[in-house]
Amino acid sequence: MNRGLLLVISGPSGAGKGTVCEAYKTNCGNHVWNSVSMTTRAPRAGEVEGESYYFVTREEFQRKIENDEFLEFAEVYGNFYGTPRAEVEKKLAAGSDVILEIDIQGALNVQENTTEGIFIFILPPSMNELKKRIIGRGSETPESLLTRFKSAYNEINYVSKYNYAITNHTVDQAYSDLMCIVRAERCRVTRVTNEILTLKEEEL
Amino acid sequence: MNRGLLLVISGPSGAGKGTVCEAYKTNCGNHVWNSVSMTTRAPRAGEVEGESYYFVTREEFQRKIENDEFLEFAEVYGNFYGTPRAEVEKKLAAGSDVILEIDIQGALNVQENTTEGIFIFILPPSMNELKKRIIGRGSETPESLLTRFKSAYNEINYVSKYNYAITNHTVDQAYSDLMCIVRAERCRVTRVTNEILTLKEEEL
């Protein structure tokens, strides 16, 4: 059994990383697992424990920080959010790929806390298209739209910290790119050592 | 225009690298170019200048060695064989991918002579399957068969010098793996700098 791949996926909001990951999971459901974050914030209506988040107390979260139980964590507006390390490790060891759909700061923390991880950045085809997509959601005021754009511009500077960049022209193309990255990474020489050893051990 | 990819493909004879490259070229004909080697050996019946090889004199070859005109070269049984650098460079600069289907020694020389190159090793699914495929060709004596096997065993040790290993279970699967590697490599952050710069320069 080969170890699964840790796929760390980020991108500015509106670039479509959620949709791309969703399409990927729909097509590769058995082999991929979406990491569930842990948070200290209160559950919102409709959120399900263990699916949306793991909801814990501030004390519990801080104890876990002290025990180094997070692959990454951050405090945002007074609430903690983090990726529990143990579950990710268990899935990877069982050969399942794990998707971490997290923000850039989280991704950079993962880079510091583990030697594995394939870092993928989802880009919009153009900033104008990004604008259209965010406006299309209809949930932004002109001010919050401007804030989002500035933030998207700044975020794109971090693409150089990632291994791959997928431009999301269409969901189908972006999803296929992601599938190819996974397939190519499985062919990396460092990951096919089992197969090579088997070949070398074979009697003729 | 993004620069093309330099695909260096090796593998023991019988692993099927020729067939895999052929399938790839058939499907991606416009974007990929098969490098033509230069040699000092005499043309054989049916060989075409500029397709099978470029045939040159020993003096011409040696002059080119002195001028550093080869990406790699070797002397085998008294004849020189080499990959002319200029043509490869021209194709890459024009955005075409270039396939170098060469032996391991050649591939290692390319690694020394350039900073680019995606090194792909084609593996047989099993040594028994490799045996069957070589016997199937019907061109081997028992002695030459044994020599080929020993050589295949030794060659597999060099897989660690490559970036990717494709196990050739079927031509379709191996060809798809190769296609995915190319597609994934095109998504490498170091190769999408043009797209990122365009995004950053866009007026809103």
Interface residues (C-beta under 8 A of the other chain):
Chain A: F121 L123 P124 S126 M127 N128 K131 F149 Y153 I156 V159 S160 Y162 N163 Y164 A165 I166 T167 S176 D177 M179 C180 I181 R183 A184 E185 C187 R188 V189 V192 E195 I196 T198 L199 K200 E202 L204
Chain B: F121 L123 P124 S126 M127 N128 K131 F149 Y153 I156 V159 S160 Y162 N163 Y164 A165 I166 T167 S176 D177 M179 C180 I181 R183 A184 E185 C187 R188 V189 V192 E195 I196 T198 L199 K200 E202 L204
